[in-house]
Amino acid sequence: MKIGILGTGNIGKTLTRRLSAAGHEVKAANSRGPETIEASRADER
């Protein structure tokens, strides 16, 4: 299933991570731009 998430706060990040792990195609967007989404992924490692 293709899913879009608006907002990458605590809930958005959790949904994106779990839905991706379940095999869904997930796209995320936020108001601060795509570079902040990448930065939050690096923080989780």
Secondary structure, 3 states (H helix, E strand, C coil): CEEEEECCCHHHHHHHHHHHHCCCEEEEECCCCHHHHHHHHHHHC
